[in-house]
Amino acid sequence: MRRGMVKRRLTRLGSAVHGRLVQLNMTQRELAKEIGTSEVYLSMILRGRRSGNKYRMKIVEQLDLDETFTDTNNH
């Protein structure tokens, strides 16, 4: 890890996505490609560094998650 960088924990959305990816035997890279973003940006969304407003609905639909995760106030 680079000096000064703090590794953030997964948000509630990030934990749900991680669990679902395991169930589907799918990688973050594959999900990122499916929703049209980079793996790095997806990781930032899942760790709360970016809101990901543009991608939340795509993530929820792709992984068949609860729609409450599309609300940006519900990380």
Secondary structure, DSSP 8 states (H G I E B T S, - for coil): --TT-------HHHHHHHHHHHHHT--HHHHHHHHTS-HHHHHHHHTTSS--HHHHHHHHHHHT--GGGGSTT--
